[in-house]
Amino acid sequence: MTIVGFNFSKISVEKKEAAKGKITINNNIAIKSVEKKDLSLGAAKQEGVKFVFAFVSKYDPKFAEILLEGDVLYLASSEEVKKIVDGWKKTKKVSKDVMAQIMNTALTKCNVQALILSKEVNLPPPIPLPSVEVSAKK
């Protein structure tokens, strides 16, 4: 019951025009599919689950977009793999504990990659960055 792999399969950034006025940035991540995956770890073969995701940062008013797609590999017991995959096929849902691990891993990697891509094409960062505020002494 642990994450053993992460891969990007698509990385896209598009800037249509220069930004004008107030900009809003909406980030969204979604699981597109969940499937059983046989994993070879050394000499042993084990069962796992492949979670395919899509992460999008949309810059409004519609002047830019960052799209990242990929997958997270999750190692689990045969029973848990079956439970996760069957649950997804029936209801498109996974237990909160498993989904939290998958989403946090994907979000961490995607936010860093989106930040790098935004810098490369001169877009505002898609996530708020820390800043220093100066206040007058009383």
N, CA, C and O atoms as a GROMACS GRO file, in nm:
protein
  552
    1MET      N    1   0.082  -0.118   0.000
    1MET     CA    2   0.000   0.000   0.000
    1MET      C    3   0.087   0.125   0.000
    1MET      O    4   0.092   0.201   0.096
    2THR      N    5   0.155   0.141  -0.113
    2THR     CA    6   0.244   0.256  -0.124
    2THR      C    7   0.259   0.298  -0.270
    2THR      O    8   0.237   0.218  -0.361
    3ILE      N    9   0.295   0.421  -0.291
    3ILE     CA   10   0.316   0.472  -0.426
    3ILE      C   11   0.458   0.434  -0.470
    3ILE      O   12   0.555   0.460  -0.399
    4VAL      N   13   0.467   0.371  -0.588
    4VAL     CA   14   0.597   0.324  -0.636
    4VAL      C   15   0.639   0.388  -0.768
    4VAL      O   16   0.750   0.363  -0.816
    5GLY      N   17   0.553   0.470  -0.828
    5GLY     CA   18   0.592   0.531  -0.954
    5GLY      C   19   0.507   0.651  -0.990
    5GLY      O   20   0.392   0.663  -0.948
    6PHE      N   21   0.566   0.741  -1.069
    6PHE     CA   22   0.497   0.859  -1.118
    6PHE      C   23   0.554   0.892  -1.256
    6PHE      O   24   0.676   0.894  -1.273
    7ASN      N   25   0.467   0.918  -1.352
    7ASN     CA   26   0.512   0.951  -1.487
    7ASN      C   27   0.424   1.057  -1.549
    7ASN      O   28   0.302   1.058  -1.529
    8PHE      N   29   0.487   1.148  -1.625
    8PHE     CA   30   0.410   1.238  -1.709
    8PHE      C   31   0.401   1.174  -1.847
    8PHE      O   32   0.500   1.119  -1.895
    9SER      N   33   0.283   1.180  -1.911
    9SER     CA   34   0.269   1.130  -2.046
    9SER      C   35   0.242   1.244  -2.145
    9SER      O   36   0.259   1.228  -2.266
   10LYS      N   37   0.198   1.359  -2.091
   10LYS     CA   38   0.172   1.476  -2.176
   10LYS      C   39   0.202   1.602  -2.097
   10LYS      O   40   0.157   1.618  -1.984
   11ILE      N   41   0.279   1.691  -2.159
   11ILE     CA   42   0.310   1.821  -2.098
   11ILE      C   43   0.286   1.926  -2.205
   11ILE      O   44   0.349   1.924  -2.310
   12SER      N   45   0.193   2.017  -2.178
   12SER     CA   46   0.158   2.117  -2.278
   12SER      C   47   0.137   2.252  -2.210
   12SER      O   48   0.073   2.260  -2.105
   13VAL      N   49   0.191   2.356  -2.271
   13VAL     CA   50   0.165   2.492  -2.223
   13VAL      C   51   0.140   2.578  -2.347
   13VAL      O   52   0.216   2.573  -2.444
   14GLU      N   53   0.033   2.655  -2.342
   14GLU     CA   54  -0.002   2.740  -2.455
   14GLU      C   55  -0.034   2.880  -2.405
   14GLU      O   56  -0.115   2.898  -2.314
   15LYS      N   57   0.031   2.978  -2.467
   15LYS     CA   58   0.006   3.118  -2.436
   15LYS      C   59  -0.046   3.181  -2.565
   15LYS      O   60   0.026   3.190  -2.664
   16LYS      N   61  -0.171   3.224  -2.562
   16LYS     CA   62  -0.236   3.274  -2.683
   16LYS      C   63  -0.208   3.421  -2.710
   16LYS      O   64  -0.195   3.463  -2.825
   17GLU      N   65  -0.198   3.499  -2.604
   17GLU     CA   66  -0.175   3.643  -2.618
   17GLU      C   67  -0.122   3.698  -2.487
   17GLU      O   68  -0.117   3.628  -2.386
   18ALA      N   69  -0.082   3.824  -2.490
   18ALA     CA   70  -0.033   3.889  -2.368
   18ALA      C   71  -0.149   3.912  -2.272
   18ALA      O   72  -0.262   3.940  -2.315
   19ALA      N   73  -0.121   3.899  -2.145
   19ALA     CA   74  -0.224   3.917  -2.043
   19ALA      C   75  -0.262   4.063  -2.031
   19ALA      O   76  -0.177   4.152  -2.032
   20LYS      N   77  -0.394   4.087  -2.020
   20LYS     CA   78  -0.443   4.223  -2.001
   20LYS      C   79  -0.544   4.221  -1.887
   20LYS      O   80  -0.626   4.130  -1.877
   21GLY      N   81  -0.537   4.322  -1.802
   21GLY     CA   82  -0.636   4.333  -1.695
   21GLY      C   83  -0.619   4.230  -1.585
   21GLY      O   84  -0.510   4.177  -1.562
   22LYS      N   85  -0.731   4.203  -1.516
   22LYS     CA   86  -0.730   4.109  -1.404
   22LYS      C   87  -0.723   3.965  -1.455
   22LYS      O   88  -0.797   3.926  -1.546
   23ILE      N   89  -0.633   3.888  -1.396
   23ILE     CA   90  -0.614   3.749  -1.436
   23ILE      C   91  -0.662   3.658  -1.324
   23ILE      O   92  -0.630   3.681  -1.207
   24THR      N   93  -0.737   3.557  -1.359
   24THR     CA   94  -0.771   3.453  -1.263
   24THR      C   95  -0.714   3.321  -1.314
   24THR      O   96  -0.715   3.293  -1.434
   25ILE      N   97  -0.664   3.242  -1.221
   25ILE     CA   98  -0.603   3.114  -1.256
   25ILE      C   99  -0.678   3.005  -1.182
   25ILE      O  100  -0.688   3.007  -1.059
   26ASN      N  101  -0.731   2.910  -1.257
   26ASN     CA  102  -0.804   2.798  -1.198
   26ASN      C  103  -0.727   2.670  -1.223
   26ASN      O  104  -0.698   2.635  -1.337
   27ASN      N  105  -0.694   2.600  -1.114
   27ASN     CA  106  -0.625   2.471  -1.123
   27ASN      C  107  -0.725   2.360  -1.095
   27ASN      O  108  -0.810   2.373  -1.007
   28ASN      N  109  -0.713   2.252  -1.171
   28ASN     CA  110  -0.802   2.139  -1.150
   28ASN      C  111  -0.728   2.010  -1.180
   28ASN      O  112  -0.649   2.004  -1.274
   29ILE      N  113  -0.753   1.908  -1.101
   29ILE     CA  114  -0.695   1.776  -1.126
   29ILE      C  115  -0.808   1.675  -1.119
   29ILE      O  116  -0.897   1.684  -1.035
   30ALA      N  117  -0.803   1.578  -1.210
   30ALA     CA  118  -0.906   1.476  -1.214
   30ALA      C  119  -0.844   1.340  -1.248
   30ALA      O  120  -0.749   1.332  -1.325
   31ILE      N  121  -0.900   1.236  -1.189
   31ILE     CA  122  -0.859   1.100  -1.223
   31ILE      C  123  -0.941   1.059  -1.346
   31ILE      O  124  -1.064   1.064  -1.343
   32LYS      N  125  -0.872   1.020  -1.453
   32LYS     CA  126  -0.939   0.982  -1.577
   32LYS      C  127  -0.969   0.832  -1.582
   32LYS      O  128  -1.072   0.791  -1.634
   33SER      N  129  -0.878   0.752  -1.528
   33SER     CA  130  -0.902   0.607  -1.527
   33SER      C  131  -0.822   0.540  -1.417
   33SER      O  132  -0.722   0.594  -1.368
   34VAL      N  133  -0.868   0.422  -1.379
   34VAL     CA  134  -0.802   0.340  -1.277
   34VAL      C  135  -0.799   0.198  -1.333
   34VAL      O  136  -0.902   0.143  -1.371
   35GLU      N  137  -0.680   0.140  -1.339
   35GLU     CA  138  -0.669   0.005  -1.396
   35GLU      C  139  -0.565  -0.078  -1.322
   35GLU      O  140  -0.470  -0.025  -1.264
   36LYS      N  141  -0.585  -0.209  -1.326
   36LYS     CA  142  -0.490  -0.302  -1.266
   36LYS      C  143  -0.362  -0.301  -1.349
   36LYS      O  144  -0.367  -0.295  -1.472
   37LYS      N  145  -0.249  -0.306  -1.281
   37LYS     CA  146  -0.119  -0.304  -1.348
   37LYS      C  147  -0.028  -0.405  -1.280
   37LYS      O  148  -0.009  -0.400  -1.158
   38ASP      N  149   0.028  -0.498  -1.358
   38ASP     CA  150   0.125  -0.592  -1.304
   38ASP      C  151   0.261  -0.523  -1.299
   38ASP      O  152   0.309  -0.471  -1.399
   39LEU      N  153   0.323  -0.524  -1.182
   39LEU     CA  154   0.451  -0.456  -1.163
   39LEU      C  155   0.561  -0.558  -1.137
   39LEU      O  156   0.542  -0.654  -1.062
   40SER      N  157   0.676  -0.538  -1.200
   40SER     CA  158   0.793  -0.623  -1.176
   40SER      C  159   0.890  -0.544  -1.090
   40SER      O  160   0.952  -0.448  -1.135
   41LEU      N  161   0.903  -0.587  -0.966
   41LEU     CA  162   0.996  -0.522  -0.874
   41LEU      C  163   1.105  -0.623  -0.841
   41LEU      O  164   1.086  -0.711  -0.757
   42GLY      N  165   1.218  -0.608  -0.908
   42GLY     CA  166   1.323  -0.709  -0.894
   42GLY      C  167   1.277  -0.837  -0.961
   42GLY      O  168   1.225  -0.834  -1.073
   43ALA      N  169   1.296  -0.948  -0.895
   43ALA     CA  170   1.254  -1.078  -0.950
   43ALA      C  171   1.106  -1.105  -0.924
   43ALA      O  172   1.045  -1.189  -0.989
   44ALA      N  173   1.049  -1.033  -0.828
   44ALA     CA  174   0.911  -1.058  -0.790
   44ALA      C  175   0.813  -0.979  -0.876
   44ALA      O  176   0.838  -0.864  -0.913
   45LYS      N  177   0.702  -1.043  -0.907
   45LYS     CA  178   0.592  -0.974  -0.976
   45LYS      C  179   0.484  -0.946  -0.873
   45LYS      O  180   0.446  -1.034  -0.796
   46GLN      N  181   0.435  -0.823  -0.873
   46GLN     CA  182   0.331  -0.786  -0.780
   46GLN      C  183   0.222  -0.711  -0.853
   46GLN      O  184   0.243  -0.658  -0.962
   47GLU      N  185   0.104  -0.706  -0.791
   47GLU     CA  186  -0.007  -0.634  -0.849
   47GLU      C  187  -0.010  -0.492  -0.796
   47GLU      O  188   0.026  -0.465  -0.682
   48GLY      N  189  -0.052  -0.403  -0.883
   48GLY     CA  190  -0.066  -0.264  -0.844
   48GLY      C  191  -0.181  -0.201  -0.920
   48GLY      O  192  -0.252  -0.267  -0.995
   49VAL      N  193  -0.199  -0.072  -0.897
   49VAL     CA  194  -0.305   0.003  -0.964
   49VAL      C  195  -0.242   0.123  -1.031
   49VAL      O  196  -0.158   0.192  -0.973
   50LYS      N  197  -0.284   0.148  -1.155
   50LYS     CA  198  -0.237   0.264  -1.231
   50LYS      C  199  -0.351   0.366  -1.233
   50LYS      O  200  -0.458   0.340  -1.289
   51PHE      N  201  -0.326   0.483  -1.172
   51PHE     CA  202  -0.422   0.594  -1.170
   51PHE      C  203  -0.378   0.694  -1.276
   51PHE      O  204  -0.271   0.753  -1.264
   52VAL      N  205  -0.459   0.714  -1.379
   52VAL     CA  206  -0.428   0.810  -1.485
   52VAL      C  207  -0.499   0.941  -1.451
   52VAL      O  208  -0.618   0.941  -1.421
   53PHE      N  209  -0.424   1.053  -1.456
   53PHE     CA  210  -0.479   1.182  -1.416
   53PHE      C  211  -0.457   1.288  -1.524
   53PHE      O  212  -0.376   1.272  -1.615
   54ALA      N  213  -0.532   1.397  -1.510
   54ALA     CA  214  -0.513   1.516  -1.593
   54ALA      C  215  -0.516   1.638  -1.500
   54ALA      O  216  -0.607   1.652  -1.418
   55PHE      N  217  -0.416   1.724  -1.515
   55PHE     CA  218  -0.405   1.847  -1.436
   55PHE      C  219  -0.411   1.964  -1.533
   55PHE      O  220  -0.340   1.965  -1.633
   56VAL      N  221  -0.496   2.063  -1.504
   56VAL     CA  222  -0.509   2.179  -1.593
   56VAL      C  223  -0.502   2.307  -1.511
   56VAL      O  224  -0.567   2.319  -1.407
   57SER      N  225  -0.422   2.402  -1.560
   57SER     CA  226  -0.422   2.539  -1.507
   57SER      C  227  -0.476   2.628  -1.618
   57SER      O  228  -0.413   2.643  -1.723
   58LYS      N  229  -0.594   2.688  -1.595
   58LYS     CA  230  -0.654   2.776  -1.695
   58LYS      C  231  -0.639   2.920  -1.650
   58LYS      O  232  -0.676   2.956  -1.539
   59TYR      N  233  -0.584   3.000  -1.739
   59TYR     CA  234  -0.566   3.142  -1.715
   59TYR      C  235  -0.680   3.217  -1.785
   59TYR      O  236  -0.691   3.212  -1.907
   60ASP      N  237  -0.763   3.285  -1.707
   60ASP     CA  238  -0.874   3.360  -1.766
   60ASP      C  239  -0.846   3.508  -1.755
   60ASP      O  240  -0.788   3.550  -1.654
   61PRO      N  241  -0.881   3.589  -1.850
   61PRO     CA  242  -0.969   3.559  -1.962
   61PRO      C  243  -0.897   3.483  -2.075
   61PRO      O  244  -0.826   3.543  -2.155
   62LYS      N  245  -0.914   3.355  -2.080
   62LYS     CA  246  -0.869   3.258  -2.180
   62LYS      C  247  -0.747   3.298  -2.264
   62LYS      O  248  -0.753   3.302  -2.387
   63PHE      N  249  -0.638   3.328  -2.196
   63PHE     CA  250  -0.518   3.363  -2.272
   63PHE      C  251  -0.407   3.261  -2.259
   63PHE      O  252  -0.307   3.268  -2.331
   64ALA      N  253  -0.422   3.164  -2.169
   64ALA     CA  254  -0.318   3.062  -2.156
   64ALA      C  255  -0.373   2.939  -2.085
   64ALA      O  256  -0.475   2.945  -2.015
   65GLU      N  257  -0.303   2.827  -2.105
   65GLU     CA  258  -0.342   2.702  -2.040
   65GLU      C  259  -0.221   2.611  -2.026
   65GLU      O  260  -0.139   2.600  -2.117
   66ILE      N  261  -0.212   2.545  -1.912
   66ILE     CA  262  -0.110   2.444  -1.888
   66ILE      C  263  -0.185   2.312  -1.868
   66ILE      O  264  -0.277   2.304  -1.787
   67LEU      N  265  -0.144   2.209  -1.943
   67LEU     CA  266  -0.206   2.078  -1.932
   67LEU      C  267  -0.099   1.974  -1.905
   67LEU      O  268  -0.001   1.963  -1.979
   68LEU      N  269  -0.118   1.897  -1.800
   68LEU     CA  270  -0.027   1.788  -1.764
   68LEU      C  271  -0.109   1.661  -1.748
   68LEU      O  272  -0.209   1.660  -1.677
   69GLU      N  273  -0.066   1.554  -1.814
   69GLU     CA  274  -0.131   1.425  -1.797
   69GLU      C  275  -0.025   1.323  -1.758
   69GLU      O  276   0.092   1.335  -1.794
   70GLY      N  277  -0.067   1.222  -1.684
   70GLY     CA  278   0.029   1.120  -1.642
   70GLY      C  279  -0.038   1.014  -1.559
   70GLY      O  280  -0.160   0.999  -1.559
   71ASP      N  281   0.046   0.939  -1.488
   71ASP     CA  282  -0.008   0.832  -1.404
   71ASP      C  283   0.073   0.815  -1.277
   71ASP      O  284   0.191   0.847  -1.270
   72VAL      N  285   0.004   0.762  -1.176
   72VAL     CA  286   0.064   0.729  -1.048
   72VAL      C  287   0.045   0.579  -1.030
   72VAL      O  288  -0.066   0.528  -1.045
   73LEU      N  289   0.154   0.509  -0.997
   73LEU     CA  290   0.148   0.364  -0.973
   73LEU      C  291   0.142   0.338  -0.823
   73LEU      O  292   0.224   0.389  -0.746
   74TYR      N  293   0.045   0.258  -0.784
   74TYR     CA  294   0.018   0.231  -0.644
   74TYR      C  295   0.028   0.081  -0.621
   74TYR      O  296  -0.041   0.003  -0.686
   75LEU      N  297   0.114   0.041  -0.529
   75LEU     CA  298   0.136  -0.100  -0.497
   75LEU      C  299   0.046  -0.139  -0.381
   75LEU      O  300   0.041  -0.071  -0.278
   76ALA      N  301  -0.026  -0.252  -0.397
   76ALA     CA  302  -0.117  -0.297  -0.292
   76ALA      C  303  -0.132  -0.449  -0.300
   76ALA      O  304  -0.084  -0.512  -0.394
   77SER      N  305  -0.198  -0.505  -0.200
   77SER     CA  306  -0.225  -0.650  -0.201
   77SER      C  307  -0.326  -0.681  -0.312
   77SER      O  308  -0.398  -0.593  -0.357
   78SER      N  309  -0.330  -0.807  -0.354
   78SER     CA  310  -0.423  -0.849  -0.459
   78SER      C  311  -0.568  -0.814  -0.424
   78SER      O  312  -0.644  -0.770  -0.510
   79GLU      N  313  -0.604  -0.834  -0.297
   79GLU     CA  314  -0.741  -0.806  -0.254
   79GLU      C  315  -0.771  -0.657  -0.266
   79GLU      O  316  -0.878  -0.618  -0.313
   80GLU      N  317  -0.676  -0.573  -0.223
   80GLU     CA  318  -0.700  -0.430  -0.230
   80GLU      C  319  -0.704  -0.380  -0.374
   80GLU      O  320  -0.785  -0.294  -0.408
   81VAL      N  321  -0.616  -0.436  -0.459
   81VAL     CA  322  -0.616  -0.399  -0.601
   81VAL      C  323  -0.753  -0.428  -0.661
   81VAL      O  324  -0.811  -0.343  -0.730
   82LYS      N  325  -0.805  -0.547  -0.634
   82LYS     CA  326  -0.937  -0.586  -0.687
   82LYS      C  327  -1.046  -0.492  -0.635
   82LYS      O  328  -1.133  -0.450  -0.711
   83LYS      N  329  -1.040  -0.460  -0.507
   83LYS     CA  330  -1.139  -0.372  -0.445
   83LYS      C  331  -1.135  -0.232  -0.508
   83LYS      O  332  -1.240  -0.174  -0.538
   84ILE      N  333  -1.015  -0.178  -0.529
   84ILE     CA  334  -0.999  -0.045  -0.587
   84ILE      C  335  -1.052  -0.042  -0.730
   84ILE      O  336  -1.131   0.045  -0.766
   85VAL      N  337  -1.008  -0.138  -0.812
   85VAL     CA  338  -1.046  -0.140  -0.954
   85VAL      C  339  -1.196  -0.166  -0.970
   85VAL      O  340  -1.261  -0.100  -1.051
   86ASP      N  341  -1.250  -0.262  -0.895
   86ASP     CA  342  -1.394  -0.291  -0.903
   86ASP      C  343  -1.477  -0.171  -0.857
   86ASP      O  344  -1.578  -0.138  -0.918
   87GLY      N  345  -1.434  -0.106  -0.749
   87GLY     CA  346  -1.504   0.012  -0.698
   87GLY      C  347  -1.506   0.124  -0.801
   87GLY      O  348  -1.607   0.192  -0.818
   88TRP      N  349  -1.394   0.142  -0.870
   88TRP     CA  350  -1.385   0.247  -0.972
   88TRP      C  351  -1.479   0.215  -1.089
   88TRP      O  352  -1.548   0.303  -1.140
   89LYS      N  353  -1.481   0.088  -1.132
   89LYS     CA  354  -1.567   0.049  -1.245
   89LYS      C  355  -1.714   0.072  -1.213
   89LYS      O  356  -1.792   0.111  -1.300
   90LYS      N  357  -1.753   0.047  -1.086
   90LYS     CA  358  -1.894   0.058  -1.048
   90LYS      C  359  -1.936   0.203  -1.021
   90LYS      O  360  -2.039   0.248  -1.071
   91THR      N  361  -1.856   0.276  -0.942
   91THR     CA  362  -1.902   0.407  -0.894
   91THR      C  363  -1.809   0.523  -0.930
   91THR      O  364  -1.840   0.638  -0.898
   92LYS      N  365  -1.696   0.495  -0.995
   92LYS     CA  366  -1.595   0.598  -1.024
   92LYS      C  367  -1.542   0.662  -0.896
   92LYS      O  368  -1.506   0.780  -0.895
   93LYS      N  369  -1.538   0.582  -0.788
   93LYS     CA  370  -1.487   0.631  -0.660
   93LYS      C  371  -1.385   0.533  -0.604
   93LYS      O  372  -1.387   0.414  -0.634
   94VAL      N  373  -1.294   0.588  -0.521
   94VAL     CA  374  -1.190   0.511  -0.453
   94VAL      C  375  -1.192   0.557  -0.308
   94VAL      O  376  -1.232   0.670  -0.281
   95SER      N  377  -1.148   0.472  -0.215
   95SER     CA  378  -1.148   0.510  -0.073
   95SER      C  379  -1.072   0.641  -0.052
   95SER      O  380  -0.976   0.672  -0.124
   96LYS      N  381  -1.117   0.716   0.047
   96LYS     CA  382  -1.058   0.848   0.073
   96LYS      C  383  -0.909   0.840   0.105
   96LYS      O  384  -0.832   0.927   0.062
   97ASP      N  385  -0.866   0.738   0.179
   97ASP     CA  386  -0.725   0.724   0.215
   97ASP      C  387  -0.637   0.707   0.092
   97ASP      O  388  -0.534   0.773   0.078
   98VAL      N  389  -0.678   0.616   0.003
   98VAL     CA  390  -0.601   0.591  -0.119
   98VAL      C  391  -0.603   0.714  -0.208
   98VAL      O  392  -0.499   0.756  -0.259
   99MET      N  393  -0.721   0.773  -0.227
   99MET     CA  394  -0.733   0.890  -0.316
   99MET      C  395  -0.650   1.006  -0.264
   99MET      O  396  -0.591   1.079  -0.343
  100ALA      N  397  -0.644   1.026  -0.133
  100ALA     CA  398  -0.564   1.135  -0.077
  100ALA      C  399  -0.416   1.116  -0.112
  100ALA      O  400  -0.349   1.212  -0.150
  101GLN      N  401  -0.365   0.993  -0.100
  101GLN     CA  402  -0.224   0.967  -0.135
  101GLN      C  403  -0.198   0.994  -0.283
  101GLN      O  404  -0.098   1.058  -0.318
  102ILE      N  405  -0.288   0.946  -0.369
  102ILE     CA  406  -0.271   0.961  -0.513
  102ILE      C  407  -0.277   1.109  -0.552
  102ILE      O  408  -0.190   1.158  -0.623
  103MET      N  409  -0.379   1.178  -0.505
  103MET     CA  410  -0.398   1.320  -0.541
  103MET      C  411  -0.285   1.407  -0.487
  103MET      O  412  -0.237   1.496  -0.557
  104ASN      N  413  -0.241   1.383  -0.364
  104ASN     CA  414  -0.132   1.463  -0.308
  104ASN      C  415  -0.003   1.443  -0.385
  104ASN      O  416   0.070   1.539  -0.409
  105THR      N  417   0.026   1.320  -0.425
  105THR     CA  418   0.146   1.293  -0.505
  105THR      C  419   0.137   1.364  -0.638
  105THR      O  420   0.231   1.432  -0.680
  106ALA      N  421   0.024   1.348  -0.707
  106ALA     CA  422   0.007   1.410  -0.838
  106ALA      C  423   0.010   1.562  -0.828
  106ALA      O  424   0.074   1.628  -0.910
  107LEU      N  425  -0.057   1.619  -0.729
  107LEU     CA  426  -0.060   1.765  -0.714
  107LEU      C  427   0.079   1.822  -0.685
  107LEU      O  428   0.116   1.925  -0.741
  108THR      N  429   0.154   1.756  -0.600
  108THR     CA  430   0.289   1.804  -0.569
  108THR      C  431   0.374   1.811  -0.695
  108THR      O  432   0.436   1.913  -0.723
  109LYS      N  433   0.376   1.702  -0.772
  109LYS     CA  434   0.458   1.697  -0.894
  109LYS      C  435   0.405   1.795  -1.000
  109LYS      O  436   0.483   1.863  -1.066
  110CYS      N  437   0.272   1.801  -1.015
  110CYS     CA  438   0.213   1.888  -1.117
  110CYS      C  439   0.232   2.036  -1.084
  110CYS      O  440   0.260   2.116  -1.174
  111ASN      N  441   0.217   2.074  -0.958
  111ASN     CA  442   0.237   2.215  -0.921
  111ASN      C  443   0.378   2.260  -0.950
  111ASN      O  444   0.399   2.372  -0.999
  112VAL      N  445   0.477   2.176  -0.920
  112VAL     CA  446   0.617   2.212  -0.948
  112VAL      C  447   0.639   2.224  -1.099
  112VAL      O  448   0.700   2.320  -1.145
  113GLN      N  449   0.589   2.127  -1.176
  113GLN     CA  450   0.607   2.130  -1.321
  113GLN      C  451   0.534   2.250  -1.383
  113GLN      O  452   0.588   2.315  -1.472
  114ALA      N  453   0.412   2.279  -1.337
  114ALA     CA  454   0.336   2.393  -1.388
  114ALA      C  455   0.408   2.524  -1.357
  114ALA      O  456   0.406   2.616  -1.439
  115LEU      N  457   0.470   2.533  -1.242
  115LEU     CA  458   0.547   2.652  -1.205
  115LEU      C  459   0.664   2.673  -1.300
  115LEU      O  460   0.689   2.784  -1.345
  116ILE      N  461   0.735   2.565  -1.331
  116ILE     CA  462   0.849   2.571  -1.425
  116ILE      C  463   0.800   2.613  -1.564
  116ILE      O  464   0.860   2.700  -1.628
  117LEU      N  465   0.692   2.551  -1.611
  117LEU     CA  466   0.640   2.583  -1.744
  117LEU      C  467   0.591   2.727  -1.753
  117LEU      O  468   0.612   2.794  -1.854
  118SER      N  469   0.528   2.776  -1.647
  118SER     CA  470   0.480   2.915  -1.648
  118SER      C  471   0.596   3.013  -1.659
  118SER      O  472   0.585   3.116  -1.726
  119LYS      N  473   0.706   2.980  -1.595
  119LYS     CA  474   0.826   3.065  -1.602
  119LYS      C  475   0.882   3.067  -1.744
  119LYS      O  476   0.924   3.171  -1.793
  120GLU      N  477   0.883   2.951  -1.810
  120GLU     CA  478   0.941   2.938  -1.943
  120GLU      C  479   0.869   3.022  -2.048
  120GLU      O  480   0.932   3.068  -2.143
  121VAL      N  481   0.738   3.042  -2.033
  121VAL     CA  482   0.663   3.119  -2.132
  121VAL      C  483   0.612   3.252  -2.076
  121VAL      O  484   0.521   3.313  -2.132
  122ASN      N  485   0.670   3.296  -1.966
  122ASN     CA  486   0.638   3.425  -1.903
  122ASN      C  487   0.491   3.439  -1.864
  122ASN      O  488   0.425   3.538  -1.898
  123LEU      N  489   0.440   3.339  -1.794
  123LEU     CA  490   0.305   3.346  -1.738
  123LEU      C  491   0.317   3.368  -1.588
  123LEU      O  492   0.417   3.332  -1.527
  124PRO      N  493   0.214   3.427  -1.528
  124PRO     CA  494   0.214   3.435  -1.381
  124PRO      C  495   0.215   3.294  -1.322
  124PRO      O  496   0.157   3.203  -1.383
  125PRO      N  497   0.277   3.273  -1.206
  125PRO     CA  498   0.279   3.138  -1.148
  125PRO      C  499   0.137   3.089  -1.120
  125PRO      O  500   0.053   3.166  -1.072
  126PRO      N  501   0.109   2.963  -1.148
  126PRO     CA  502  -0.026   2.910  -1.128
  126PRO      C  503  -0.061   2.882  -0.982
  126PRO      O  504  -0.177   2.855  -0.949
  127ILE      N  505   0.039   2.888  -0.894
  127ILE     CA  506   0.014   2.870  -0.751
  127ILE      C  507   0.067   2.993  -0.678
  127ILE      O  508   0.166   3.052  -0.720
  128PRO      N  509   0.002   3.033  -0.568
  128PRO     CA  510   0.051   3.150  -0.495
  128PRO      C  511   0.188   3.122  -0.435
  128PRO      O  512   0.212   3.017  -0.374
  129LEU      N  513   0.278   3.217  -0.454
  129LEU     CA  514   0.412   3.204  -0.398
  129LEU      C  515   0.424   3.291  -0.274
  129LEU      O  516   0.355   3.393  -0.263
  130PRO      N  517   0.510   3.252  -0.180
  130PRO     CA  518   0.528   3.336  -0.061
  130PRO      C  519   0.585   3.471  -0.099
  130PRO      O  520   0.665   3.482  -0.192
  131SER      N  521   0.545   3.573  -0.027
  131SER     CA  522   0.599   3.706  -0.052
  131SER      C  523   0.620   3.779   0.080
  131SER      O  524   0.560   3.745   0.182
  132VAL      N  525   0.706   3.878   0.075
  132VAL     CA  526   0.739   3.956   0.194
  132VAL      C  527   0.654   4.083   0.192
  132VAL      O  528   0.643   4.149   0.089
  133GLU      N  529   0.596   4.116   0.306
  133GLU     CA  530   0.520   4.240   0.316
  133GLU      C  531   0.592   4.333   0.412
  133GLU      O  532   0.636   4.294   0.520
  134VAL      N  533   0.604   4.457   0.368
  134VAL     CA  534   0.671   4.558   0.450
  134VAL      C  535   0.564   4.646   0.514
  134VAL      O  536   0.477   4.700   0.445
  135SER      N  537   0.571   4.659   0.646
  135SER     CA  538   0.475   4.746   0.714
  135SER      C  539   0.551   4.856   0.788
  135SER      O  540   0.664   4.836   0.834
  136ALA      N  541   0.489   4.969   0.799
  136ALA     CA  542   0.553   5.083   0.868
  136ALA      C  543   0.558   5.057   1.018
  136ALA      O  544   0.466   5.000   1.076
  137LYS      N  545   0.670   5.100   1.082
  137LYS     CA  546   0.681   5.086   1.226
  137LYS      C  547   0.588   5.184   1.295
  137LYS      O  548   0.566   5.295   1.248
  138LYS      N  549   0.534   5.140   1.408
  138LYS     CA  550   0.444   5.227   1.482
  138LYS      C  551   0.520   5.313   1.578
  138LYS      O  552   0.460   5.393   1.650
   0.00000   0.00000   0.00000
